[in-house]
């Protein structure tokens, strides 16, 4: 069989940046578009006018506010207002909205339901039997119960990168069932794979679903085991599964964090154990992995730092908790903690490689904990469980262990809380360094500025090569001379002139290495303050490539610059200029971040024989490409799409074909 490597249709790939994908915000033109949320309950603007897009409503009502435009020339609206409702738009002869004051207060039945039912969900409580989980069967209320809950399932396109219940929960259930203490317990798993799926750069979407999933899990356990269940229950969760378990335990104990439901027949909290395997402290909506790392670094050693409302990896009540920290978890003073070091990621040569190494490290606590089911040669692990030894001799809450590798991977050494926090600080710094190498591998050679310009890009080193694209520029008031509004030539002096006693603009010039083959770049920006007649100006090598009036840009919202052509200067050291120009503002702020380069590199199709099969692979990030086959290169119409669904192996799309078919050719086509 012959293999043909053909260049497929041009496809842009991310070379440098802080996220797999960045999307440029676009103006919304269609009717019924909800925008501009301003009220604690509801606010929106209705646009039916091409000239009024981007106008900010000034209504702020504690109950409801909206603005309705139904005219091509409507530029201003007069508002009817009240302490309860504000609105605009009187439809023909419709009666006015009338508010009648009353001293009535809601009753308890009106305001406090006994149990808040979860939204419709396809999630299900699976029961382990005969080597596998299935959504049927009965539980024995006279036995202890072990609950295994998987975490976030990252996706690229429609491809899930990890398994749900069919992954580690099934493996661990089989290991438990092989031991007498496991065989004598109910083993269940919460299958929430559809709700757990979210794009690789938006784990927060799955994290925000954990409260509802936890309540649903609690209700399923209550139904399956009965309101008077009095045996021990052991929750084992990985990643976001720890949050689901915590909400389920809180529900079963009759507790609440806010207004979520609680069981009307509480089970005793003293019968509950919580096991956390790399609980996902950094699972927020992010446009970059760097921001997730920053989240971890900021929360490390500070358990009182405010977090998203749904972040509760531990319930209010439990008998004992053990916490295993790897890639994304932090120490908990309410638990006994283990910092694992095996499989710690090293520098990766690409962003996909960095993510693959981090994923392996994130999953390592599962492997480590499952190993302790078969041995008691460790100070922590499954030995301290309701099913084995109980907790009379277990390590104290707040204790910290570190994997030591004296003779095996289950060897642990004790350390202090402060030393553990410092170790995690070093770990997060290593993440930043390795991520910077994976994405850029560059060191900024020089950055100069006039006016007030701050940012981590002012230092040197691989880490700051990544951070150099996070800048803040702030205008001010002074008698100092101000630069010209345009950038200066590469290598030349900063042009001065036109002194001002009221305005000091802010400018920055960065020596920028644009990768060979790059055809375009983008960056994100936010403007704040009094821009008046000032503008955002961007230049490459002294030539302006972008000028945006600040008065036409909504403040305090992250926008994208759109594509900027860099093909003529790719592979060179260039001067990137960015500044606030115009000379009218004294309190304007500009933040520039996430500078990204794009290349039209086509994915590479690889093929190797394996026995009687032929295995073809291509990069997972190559979305919208189809694998095609032909036996006749002379007939361009003979190509047919193969129906094999690719399997994901090591972040590669993989298709295996038998070599019994006639000799032919393969290609990727978009």
C-alpha positions as CSV (number, residue, x, y, z in Angstrom):
1,X,0.0,0.0,0.0
2,X,1.3,3.5,-0.8
3,X,0.7,6.5,1.4
4,X,0.2,9.9,-0.1
5,X,0.8,13.0,1.9
6,X,-1.0,15.9,0.3
7,X,-1.3,19.5,1.5
8,X,-4.9,19.9,2.6
9,X,-6.8,23.2,2.4
10,X,-5.2,26.0,4.4
11,X,-6.0,25.9,8.0
12,X,-5.0,28.5,10.7
13,X,-3.3,27.1,13.7
14,X,-2.3,28.8,16.9
15,X,1.5,29.2,17.2
16,X,1.8,31.6,20.2
17,X,-0.7,32.6,22.8
18,X,-2.4,31.9,26.0
19,X,-5.3,29.8,24.8
20,X,-6.1,27.1,22.3
21,X,-8.8,29.4,20.8
22,X,-9.5,33.1,21.0
23,X,-12.7,34.5,19.7
24,X,-13.1,38.2,18.7
25,X,-16.3,39.7,20.0
26,X,-18.7,40.9,17.3
27,X,-21.5,43.4,17.3
28,X,-24.9,41.8,17.6
29,X,-27.4,43.0,15.0
30,X,-30.3,40.6,15.2
31,X,-33.5,41.5,17.0
32,X,-34.3,40.1,20.5
33,X,-30.6,40.0,21.4
34,X,-30.2,40.3,25.2
35,X,-27.3,42.6,26.1
36,X,-26.0,45.0,28.6
37,X,-27.0,43.2,31.9
38,X,-27.2,45.9,34.6
39,X,-29.7,44.8,37.2
40,X,-29.4,42.2,40.0
41,X,-32.5,40.6,38.5
42,X,-32.8,41.5,34.9
43,X,-31.9,44.3,32.5
44,X,-31.7,44.2,28.7
45,X,-31.7,46.4,25.6
46,X,-33.7,45.6,22.5
47,X,-32.1,46.7,19.3
48,X,-34.1,47.1,16.1
49,X,-31.9,49.9,14.8
50,X,-28.6,49.8,12.9
51,X,-27.5,53.2,14.1
52,X,-28.0,52.5,17.8
53,X,-25.9,49.4,18.3
54,X,-23.5,49.8,21.1
55,X,-25.5,52.4,23.0
56,X,-25.5,51.8,26.7
57,X,-28.7,51.9,28.7
58,X,-28.5,54.0,31.7
59,X,-31.4,52.4,33.5
60,X,-30.5,50.7,36.7
61,X,-33.5,49.2,38.5
62,X,-33.4,46.8,41.4
63,X,-36.2,44.7,39.7
64,X,-36.3,45.2,36.0
65,X,-35.0,47.5,33.3
66,X,-35.0,47.5,29.6
67,X,-34.8,49.8,26.6
68,X,-36.5,49.2,23.3
69,X,-35.4,50.8,20.0
70,X,-37.7,50.4,17.0
71,X,-36.5,53.2,14.8
72,X,-33.6,53.7,12.5
73,X,-32.9,57.2,13.8
74,X,-33.7,56.7,17.5
75,X,-30.7,58.0,19.4
76,X,-32.1,58.8,22.8
77,X,-34.8,57.4,25.0
78,X,-36.8,59.1,27.8
79,X,-37.5,56.7,30.6
80,X,-40.5,56.1,32.8
81,X,-39.2,55.1,36.2
82,X,-40.4,53.8,39.6
83,X,-38.7,52.2,42.6
84,X,-39.7,48.8,41.3
85,X,-39.8,48.9,37.6
86,X,-38.3,51.1,34.9
87,X,-39.1,50.7,31.2
88,X,-39.4,52.5,27.9
89,X,-41.7,51.8,24.9
90,X,-45.4,52.3,25.0
91,X,-47.0,49.9,22.5
92,X,-50.0,51.6,20.7
93,X,-52.8,52.1,23.3
94,X,-51.6,49.5,25.8
95,X,-52.4,50.5,29.4
96,X,-49.5,51.8,31.6
97,X,-47.9,49.3,33.9
98,X,-49.4,50.1,37.3
99,X,-47.6,49.4,40.6
100,X,-49.8,49.1,43.7
101,X,-48.0,49.4,47.0
102,X,-48.7,46.7,49.6
103,X,-47.5,45.6,53.0
104,X,-47.9,42.0,52.3
105,X,-44.9,39.6,52.8
106,X,-44.5,36.2,51.3
107,X,-45.4,33.2,53.4
108,X,-42.8,30.5,54.2
109,X,-44.5,28.1,51.7
110,X,-44.2,30.8,49.0
111,X,-40.5,31.6,49.6
112,X,-38.9,28.4,50.9
113,X,-39.6,25.2,49.2
114,X,-38.7,22.0,51.1
115,X,-36.6,20.6,48.3
116,X,-35.6,22.4,45.1
117,X,-35.9,19.8,42.4
118,X,-32.9,19.7,40.0
119,X,-33.4,20.6,36.4
120,X,-34.1,17.8,33.9
121,X,-30.9,15.8,33.7
122,X,-29.7,12.8,31.7
123,X,-27.3,12.0,34.5
124,X,-27.9,8.7,36.3
125,X,-26.8,6.7,39.3
126,X,-25.0,3.6,38.0
127,X,-24.6,0.4,40.1
128,X,-21.6,-1.8,39.8
129,X,-22.2,-5.5,39.2
130,X,-20.3,-8.2,37.4
131,X,-17.4,-6.0,36.4
132,X,-19.3,-3.1,35.0
133,X,-21.6,-0.2,35.9
134,X,-25.2,-0.2,34.7
135,X,-28.2,2.0,35.3
136,X,-30.3,-0.7,36.9
137,X,-30.3,-3.0,39.9
138,X,-30.9,-2.4,43.6
139,X,-28.7,-1.4,46.6
140,X,-28.6,-3.1,49.9
141,X,-29.4,-0.6,52.7
142,X,-27.6,-2.8,55.2
143,X,-24.2,-2.3,53.6
144,X,-21.8,0.6,53.5
145,X,-21.8,2.5,50.2
146,X,-18.9,3.8,48.1
147,X,-19.7,6.6,45.6
148,X,-17.2,7.2,42.7
149,X,-17.7,10.5,40.8
150,X,-15.7,11.4,37.7
151,X,-14.9,15.0,36.8
152,X,-14.7,17.5,33.9
153,X,-14.5,15.9,30.4
154,X,-12.6,18.4,28.2
155,X,-13.5,18.4,24.5
156,X,-12.0,19.7,21.4
157,X,-14.7,20.1,18.8
158,X,-17.0,17.2,19.5
159,X,-14.2,14.9,20.8
160,X,-14.1,14.1,24.5
161,X,-10.5,13.8,25.6
162,X,-11.2,11.5,28.7
163,X,-13.8,8.9,29.6
164,X,-16.5,9.2,32.3
165,X,-17.8,6.2,34.3
166,X,-16.2,3.8,31.8
167,X,-12.8,5.2,32.7
168,X,-11.2,5.3,36.2
169,X,-14.5,4.6,38.1
170,X,-14.8,1.2,36.4
171,X,-11.2,0.4,37.0
172,X,-11.3,1.4,40.7
173,X,-14.6,-0.5,41.2
174,X,-13.1,-3.7,39.9
175,X,-10.1,-3.2,42.2
176,X,-12.4,-2.6,45.2
177,X,-14.5,-5.6,44.3
178,X,-11.4,-7.9,44.3
179,X,-11.1,-7.2,48.0
180,X,-13.4,-8.5,50.7
181,X,-14.2,-5.0,52.1
182,X,-15.2,-3.9,48.6
183,X,-17.2,-6.9,47.8
184,X,-19.3,-6.3,50.9
185,X,-20.2,-2.7,50.0
186,X,-22.5,-1.1,47.5
187,X,-20.4,0.5,44.8
188,X,-22.1,3.2,42.7
189,X,-20.9,5.9,40.2
190,X,-22.6,9.1,39.2
191,X,-22.6,9.3,35.4
192,X,-22.9,13.0,34.5
193,X,-20.8,12.9,31.4
194,X,-23.1,15.0,29.3
195,X,-23.1,17.8,31.9
196,X,-19.4,17.4,32.5
197,X,-18.4,18.0,28.9
198,X,-17.0,21.5,28.1
199,X,-14.6,22.9,25.7
200,X,-10.9,22.5,26.7
201,X,-10.6,26.3,27.3
202,X,-13.9,26.6,29.3
203,X,-13.8,24.2,32.3
204,X,-16.0,26.7,34.2
205,X,-19.0,25.7,32.1
206,X,-18.8,22.2,33.6
207,X,-17.9,23.6,37.1
208,X,-21.0,25.8,37.2
209,X,-23.2,22.7,36.7
210,X,-21.8,20.8,39.7
211,X,-24.3,22.2,42.3
212,X,-27.3,20.9,40.3
213,X,-25.5,17.6,39.7
214,X,-24.7,17.2,43.4
215,X,-28.3,17.8,44.4
216,X,-29.4,15.2,41.8
217,X,-26.8,12.7,43.0
218,X,-28.0,13.2,46.6
219,X,-31.6,12.7,45.7
220,X,-30.7,9.5,43.7
221,X,-28.9,8.1,46.7
222,X,-31.8,9.0,49.0
223,X,-34.2,7.2,46.7
224,X,-31.9,4.2,46.3
225,X,-31.0,3.7,50.0
226,X,-34.1,5.0,51.7
227,X,-34.6,7.9,54.1
228,X,-33.5,5.9,57.2
229,X,-30.1,4.7,55.8
230,X,-27.7,4.6,58.7
231,X,-24.6,2.9,57.3
232,X,-21.4,4.5,56.3
233,X,-21.0,6.3,52.9
234,X,-17.6,7.1,51.3
235,X,-17.5,9.7,48.5
236,X,-14.5,9.4,46.2
237,X,-14.3,12.1,43.6
238,X,-11.8,13.3,41.0
239,X,-11.4,16.9,39.7
240,X,-14.9,18.5,39.5
241,X,-16.4,15.3,40.8
242,X,-15.3,16.4,44.3
243,X,-17.6,19.4,44.0
244,X,-20.5,17.2,42.9
245,X,-19.9,14.9,45.9
246,X,-19.7,17.8,48.3
247,X,-23.1,19.1,47.2
248,X,-24.6,15.5,47.4
249,X,-23.3,15.0,50.9
250,X,-24.6,18.4,52.0
251,X,-28.0,17.6,50.6
252,X,-28.1,14.2,52.4
253,X,-27.0,15.8,55.7
254,X,-29.9,18.4,55.5
255,X,-27.4,21.3,55.0
256,X,-27.4,24.2,52.6
257,X,-24.8,26.7,51.5
258,X,-27.4,29.1,50.0
259,X,-30.8,28.1,48.7
260,X,-30.2,24.7,47.2
261,X,-32.3,21.8,48.3
262,X,-31.8,19.7,51.4
263,X,-33.1,16.3,52.4
264,X,-36.2,16.3,54.6
265,X,-34.8,13.2,56.3
266,X,-31.1,14.0,57.0
267,X,-28.5,11.3,57.3
268,X,-25.8,11.8,60.1
269,X,-22.7,13.6,58.9
270,X,-20.6,11.4,61.1
271,X,-21.2,8.5,58.7
272,X,-19.7,10.3,55.7
273,X,-16.1,10.3,54.4
274,X,-14.8,12.5,51.7
275,X,-11.8,11.6,49.5
276,X,-10.6,14.3,47.1
277,X,-8.3,13.4,44.2
278,X,-6.9,16.6,42.7
279,X,-10.0,18.7,43.2
280,X,-10.2,21.4,40.5
281,X,-9.5,24.7,42.2
282,X,-8.7,26.3,38.9
283,X,-11.8,25.3,36.9
284,X,-13.0,28.7,36.0
285,X,-14.0,30.1,32.6
286,X,-10.7,31.1,31.1
287,X,-9.3,32.2,27.8
288,X,-5.9,30.9,28.8
289,X,-4.3,28.2,30.9
290,X,-2.1,31.0,32.3
291,X,-5.2,32.6,34.1
292,X,-6.0,29.2,35.6
293,X,-2.4,29.0,37.0
294,X,-2.8,32.5,38.4
295,X,-6.0,31.4,40.1
296,X,-4.1,28.6,41.9
297,X,-1.2,30.8,42.9
298,X,-3.5,33.5,44.4
299,X,-5.5,31.0,46.4
300,X,-2.6,28.9,47.6
301,X,-2.4,28.9,51.4
302,X,-5.3,31.3,51.7
303,X,-8.5,29.2,52.3
304,X,-10.5,32.3,53.2
305,X,-10.0,33.9,49.8
306,X,-13.4,34.4,48.1
307,X,-14.1,31.9,45.4
308,X,-17.0,31.3,42.9
309,X,-20.2,30.5,44.8
310,X,-20.3,26.9,43.7
311,X,-16.8,26.1,45.0
312,X,-17.3,23.7,47.9
313,X,-15.1,20.7,47.6
314,X,-16.0,19.6,51.2
315,X,-19.5,19.6,52.8
316,X,-20.3,21.2,56.1
317,X,-20.3,17.8,58.0
318,X,-18.1,14.7,57.6
319,X,-16.2,12.2,59.8
320,X,-12.9,12.5,58.0
321,X,-11.5,13.8,54.7
322,X,-8.3,12.9,52.8
323,X,-7.0,15.2,50.0
324,X,-4.5,14.2,47.3
325,X,-2.9,17.2,45.5
326,X,-1.4,17.0,42.0
327,X,-1.9,19.4,39.2
328,X,-4.8,21.7,40.2
329,X,-5.7,21.1,43.9
330,X,-4.7,23.0,47.0
331,X,-4.3,22.1,50.7
332,X,-7.3,22.0,53.0
333,X,-7.0,22.6,56.7
334,X,-10.1,20.4,57.3
335,X,-8.5,17.4,55.7
336,X,-5.3,15.2,55.8
337,X,-3.3,16.2,52.8
338,X,-0.9,14.5,50.4
339,X,1.2,16.4,47.8
340,X,2.1,13.9,45.0
341,X,5.2,14.5,42.9
342,X,5.3,11.5,40.5
343,X,4.5,12.3,36.9
344,X,5.2,16.0,37.5
345,X,5.2,17.6,34.0
346,X,8.5,18.7,32.4
347,X,9.0,21.3,29.7
348,X,6.8,20.5,26.6
349,X,7.6,21.6,23.1
350,X,4.1,22.5,22.2
351,X,0.8,23.6,23.8
352,X,-0.8,20.3,23.1
353,X,2.2,18.5,24.7
354,X,1.9,20.7,27.7
355,X,-1.8,19.9,28.1
356,X,-1.1,16.2,27.7
357,X,1.5,16.2,30.4
358,X,-0.7,18.2,32.8
359,X,-3.6,15.8,32.1
360,X,-1.4,12.9,33.0
361,X,-0.4,14.6,36.3
362,X,-4.0,15.5,37.0
363,X,-5.0,11.9,36.8
364,X,-2.1,10.5,38.8
365,X,-3.9,10.6,42.2
366,X,-6.4,8.1,40.9
367,X,-3.6,5.6,40.0
368,X,-1.9,6.3,43.4
369,X,-5.0,5.9,45.5
370,X,-6.1,2.8,43.6
371,X,-2.7,1.3,44.4
372,X,-3.3,1.8,48.1
373,X,-6.4,-0.4,47.9
374,X,-4.1,-3.4,47.4
375,X,-1.5,-2.4,50.0
376,X,-1.3,-0.8,53.4
377,X,2.4,0.3,52.9
378,X,1.6,4.0,53.0
379,X,0.8,6.6,55.7
380,X,-2.2,7.7,53.7
381,X,-4.6,6.2,51.1
382,X,-7.4,3.7,51.3
383,X,-6.2,2.2,54.6
384,X,-8.0,5.1,56.2
385,X,-11.5,4.5,55.1
386,X,-14.7,3.2,56.6
387,X,-14.2,0.0,54.7
388,X,-10.7,-0.7,56.1
389,X,-9.4,0.7,59.4
390,X,-11.7,3.6,60.2
391,X,-10.1,6.8,61.5
392,X,-9.1,6.2,65.1
393,X,-5.4,6.2,64.2
394,X,-5.7,8.3,61.0
395,X,-3.5,11.4,60.4
396,X,-4.9,14.6,61.9
397,X,-6.8,17.2,60.0
398,X,-4.4,19.9,58.6
399,X,-1.5,17.4,58.4
400,X,0.6,17.5,55.2
401,X,2.6,14.7,53.5
402,X,4.8,14.8,50.5
403,X,5.6,11.8,48.2
404,X,9.2,10.9,49.1
405,X,10.1,7.8,47.0
406,X,12.3,6.2,49.7
407,X,11.6,2.7,48.3
408,X,8.2,3.0,46.4
409,X,5.8,5.6,45.2
410,X,3.6,5.0,48.3
411,X,6.3,6.3,50.6
412,X,5.4,9.7,52.2
413,X,7.3,12.1,54.3
414,X,5.6,14.5,56.8
415,X,6.0,18.2,56.4
416,X,4.5,21.4,57.7
417,X,1.6,23.4,56.3
418,X,4.0,26.3,55.5
419,X,6.4,24.0,53.7
420,X,3.6,22.5,51.7
421,X,2.3,25.9,50.6
422,X,5.9,26.9,49.6
423,X,6.2,23.7,47.6
424,X,3.0,24.4,45.7
425,X,4.2,28.0,45.0
426,X,7.3,26.5,43.4
427,X,5.0,24.1,41.5
428,X,2.9,26.9,40.0
429,X,6.0,28.9,39.0
430,X,7.2,25.8,37.2
431,X,3.9,25.6,35.4
432,X,4.3,29.1,34.2
433,X,7.8,28.5,33.0
434,X,6.9,25.3,31.1
435,X,3.8,26.9,29.6
436,X,5.9,29.9,28.4
437,X,8.4,27.6,26.8
438,X,5.7,25.5,25.2
439,X,4.0,28.6,23.7
440,X,6.7,31.0,22.8
441,X,10.3,29.9,23.6
442,X,11.1,33.6,23.2
443,X,12.7,36.3,25.4
444,X,11.7,39.9,24.8
445,X,14.8,41.8,23.9
446,X,13.6,45.3,24.8
447,X,10.5,47.2,25.9
448,X,10.5,51.0,26.2
449,X,7.7,53.2,27.3
450,X,6.6,56.9,27.8
451,X,4.0,57.8,30.3
452,X,2.6,55.4,32.8
453,X,3.0,51.8,31.4
454,X,3.1,48.7,33.6
455,X,3.2,45.0,33.0
456,X,5.2,41.9,33.6
457,X,6.7,42.2,30.2
458,X,9.3,44.7,31.6
459,X,11.4,41.8,33.0
460,X,13.3,39.1,31.0
461,X,13.2,35.4,30.8
462,X,11.0,32.7,29.3
463,X,8.1,33.3,31.7
464,X,8.0,36.9,30.8
465,X,8.2,36.2,27.1
466,X,4.7,34.9,27.7
467,X,3.7,37.7,30.0
468,X,5.1,40.5,27.9
469,X,1.8,40.7,26.1
470,X,0.0,41.9,29.3
471,X,0.4,45.6,29.4
472,X,-1.4,48.5,31.1
473,X,-1.2,52.0,29.9
474,X,-2.6,55.0,31.8
475,X,-2.8,58.6,30.9
476,X,-2.4,61.3,33.5
477,X,-2.1,65.1,34.2
478,X,1.4,66.7,34.3
479,X,3.5,69.5,32.9
480,X,5.8,67.1,31.2
481,X,6.3,67.2,27.4
482,X,4.3,64.6,25.5
483,X,5.3,62.4,22.6
484,X,3.9,62.7,19.1
485,X,0.7,60.7,18.5
486,X,2.4,58.3,16.1
487,X,5.1,55.6,16.7
488,X,8.7,56.4,16.1
489,X,10.9,54.6,13.6
490,X,12.5,51.3,14.7
491,X,15.7,52.0,16.6
492,X,15.2,55.8,16.7
493,X,14.6,58.0,19.7
494,X,11.2,58.7,21.2
495,X,9.9,61.8,19.5
496,X,9.1,64.6,21.9
497,X,7.3,67.8,21.3
498,X,4.0,69.6,21.8
499,X,4.4,70.1,25.5
500,X,1.2,69.9,27.6
501,X,0.2,70.9,31.1
502,X,-2.9,68.8,31.2
503,X,-2.2,65.5,29.5
504,X,0.5,62.8,29.6
505,X,-0.3,60.1,27.1
506,X,0.9,56.5,27.5
507,X,2.9,54.6,24.8
508,X,4.9,51.4,24.7
509,X,7.3,49.9,22.2
510,X,8.1,46.2,22.3
511,X,10.8,44.3,20.4
512,X,8.7,41.5,18.9
513,X,9.9,38.3,17.3
514,X,7.3,37.2,14.9
515,X,7.5,33.4,14.1
516,X,8.5,32.3,10.6
517,X,5.4,31.4,8.5
518,X,3.0,33.5,10.6
519,X,0.5,35.3,8.4
520,X,-1.6,37.2,11.0
521,X,-1.8,38.2,14.7
522,X,-4.5,39.3,17.1
523,X,-4.6,40.6,20.6
524,X,-7.3,41.3,23.3
525,X,-7.8,44.8,24.8
526,X,-10.0,46.5,27.4
527,X,-10.4,50.3,27.7
528,X,-11.5,52.1,30.8
529,X,-11.8,55.7,32.0
530,X,-12.3,59.0,30.1
531,X,-11.2,58.4,26.5
532,X,-13.1,61.4,25.1
533,X,-11.5,62.0,21.7
534,X,-8.5,59.7,22.3
535,X,-7.9,56.5,20.2
536,X,-6.1,53.2,20.5
537,X,-3.2,53.2,18.1
538,X,-1.1,50.1,17.0
539,X,1.9,50.0,14.7
540,X,4.5,47.6,13.4
541,X,7.9,49.0,12.5
542,X,6.6,52.6,12.5
543,X,3.6,51.9,10.3
544,X,0.1,52.2,11.8
545,X,-1.9,49.0,11.4
546,X,-4.9,49.8,13.7
547,X,-6.6,53.0,14.9
548,X,-9.8,52.7,17.0
549,X,-11.6,55.7,18.4
550,X,-12.1,55.2,22.1
551,X,-15.5,57.0,22.0
552,X,-16.8,54.2,19.9
553,X,-15.6,51.3,22.1
554,X,-17.6,50.2,25.1
555,X,-15.6,50.4,28.3
556,X,-14.8,47.6,30.7
557,X,-15.4,44.8,28.1
558,X,-12.8,42.6,26.6
559,X,-12.5,43.0,22.8
560,X,-10.3,41.5,20.1
561,X,-8.3,43.5,17.7
562,X,-9.2,41.3,14.7
563,X,-6.7,39.9,12.3
564,X,-3.6,42.0,11.6
565,X,-1.4,41.0,8.6
566,X,2.2,40.2,9.6
567,X,3.2,38.0,6.6
568,X,5.6,40.6,5.3
569,X,7.6,40.7,8.6
570,X,7.4,37.1,9.7
571,X,10.6,35.6,10.9
572,X,12.0,39.0,11.9
573,X,12.5,41.1,14.9
574,X,10.0,43.9,14.7
575,X,8.9,46.9,16.8
576,X,5.3,46.6,18.1
577,X,3.9,50.0,19.2
578,X,0.7,50.5,21.2
579,X,-0.5,53.7,22.7
580,X,-3.4,56.0,23.7
581,X,-3.3,58.9,21.2
582,X,-5.3,62.0,20.9
583,X,-4.0,64.1,23.9
584,X,-7.4,64.9,25.6
585,X,-7.7,62.4,28.4
586,X,-6.2,62.5,31.8
587,X,-7.6,59.2,33.2
588,X,-7.8,56.7,30.3
589,X,-6.6,53.2,30.8
590,X,-5.8,50.5,28.2
591,X,-5.0,46.9,28.9
592,X,-3.5,44.8,26.1
593,X,-3.1,41.0,26.5
594,X,-3.2,37.6,24.7
595,X,-1.1,38.5,21.6
596,X,-1.4,35.5,19.3
597,X,0.2,34.6,16.0
598,X,-1.5,32.4,13.3
599,X,-0.1,30.2,10.6
600,X,-1.7,28.5,7.6
601,X,0.2,25.3,8.3
602,X,-1.8,22.2,7.1
603,X,-2.0,19.2,9.3
604,X,0.4,16.3,8.7
605,X,-1.1,12.9,7.9
606,X,1.0,10.0,9.1
607,X,0.7,6.3,8.5
608,X,2.4,3.2,9.8
609,X,1.7,-0.6,9.2
610,X,0.6,-2.6,12.3
611,X,0.2,-6.3,11.5
612,X,-2.5,-6.6,8.9
613,X,-3.7,-3.1,9.5
614,X,-2.6,0.4,8.5
615,X,-2.8,3.1,11.2
616,X,-3.3,6.7,10.1
617,X,-2.9,9.6,12.5
618,X,-3.2,13.4,12.3
619,X,-3.3,16.2,15.0
620,X,-6.4,16.4,17.2
621,X,-6.6,20.2,16.7
622,X,-7.2,19.8,13.0
623,X,-10.9,20.3,13.2
624,X,-13.2,20.1,10.1
625,X,-10.8,17.9,8.1
626,X,-12.0,14.6,6.6
627,X,-9.9,11.6,5.8
628,X,-10.4,10.5,2.2
629,X,-9.3,7.5,0.1
630,X,-8.8,6.8,-3.6
631,X,-7.3,4.1,-5.8
632,X,-6.9,6.5,-8.8
633,X,-4.9,9.7,-8.5
634,X,-5.7,10.6,-12.1
635,X,-9.4,11.0,-11.3
636,X,-10.0,13.9,-8.9
637,X,-13.6,12.9,-8.5
638,X,-12.7,9.4,-7.2
639,X,-11.9,10.5,-3.7
640,X,-14.3,9.2,-1.1
641,X,-14.6,10.1,2.6
642,X,-13.9,7.2,5.0
643,X,-16.7,6.6,7.5
644,X,-14.4,5.4,10.3
645,X,-14.8,7.6,13.3
646,X,-11.3,8.6,14.5
647,X,-10.2,7.4,18.0
648,X,-8.2,9.8,20.1
649,X,-4.8,8.4,21.1
650,X,-2.2,10.8,22.7
651,X,-4.0,13.9,21.4
652,X,-4.0,12.4,17.8
653,X,-6.9,11.4,15.6
654,X,-6.3,7.8,14.8
655,X,-8.0,5.6,12.2
656,X,-7.1,1.9,11.6
657,X,-7.9,0.2,8.3
658,X,-7.3,-3.3,7.1
659,X,-4.7,-3.7,4.3
660,X,-7.0,-6.1,2.4
661,X,-8.3,-3.2,0.3
662,X,-6.7,-2.4,-3.1
663,X,-3.6,-0.3,-3.1
664,X,-4.5,3.3,-2.8
665,X,-3.9,6.8,-1.4
666,X,-5.1,8.8,1.6
667,X,-5.4,12.5,2.1
668,X,-7.0,15.1,4.5
669,X,-9.5,17.4,2.9
670,X,-11.3,20.4,4.4
